[in-house]
Amino acid sequence: MNRDQFRGATRHIKGRAQTAVGGLTGDPARQIRGAVNQIAGGAQYAYGRARDRAEDIADDGRHLVHAARDHADDLIDDGRRLARETARRGEHLGRQALRRANANRTGTLLGLAAIAFSAGWLARRAR
């Protein structure tokens, strides 16, 4: 319960008391002041509740932002780890390919020549 809720509730109770006393004494001005205080107290109490709820929603939003940031950090860490593993794997496969190419130089040269011929044939203009 915040300050506005407390003050609104006390003003509402005060207004009810004024209205009752005004009714007992036959004083219409006091009854009107009591009714005004009841309405104003109820409005202030409702404002306090709304403010309290808005603060709760803001706190929930802050918690969600922190959770999202933590999750994003985890995803970034996972991505970095995957990139390192992929780089290591690519380096390993590249070294393996170089060893095979050195071991089979004739086949490698024929394969490169075939790829170059194919690329040239595909790039030529139709005549």
Number of C-alpha atoms within 10 A of each C-alpha: 9 11 11 19 22 15 16 23 21 17 22 24 17 17 24 20 18 23 24 16 16 18 14 10 11 11 13 13 13 19 22 15 16 24 20 18 23 24 17 17 24 20 17 21 24 16 15 21 16 13 15 16 12 12 12 12 12 12 12 12 12 12 12 12 12 12 12 12 12 12 12 12 12 12 12 12 12 12 12 12 12 12 12 12 12 12 12 12 12 12 12 11 12 12 12 12 12 11 11 13 14 12 11 11 11 11 13 14 12 11 12 12 12 12 12 12 12 11 11 11 11 10 9 8 7 6 3
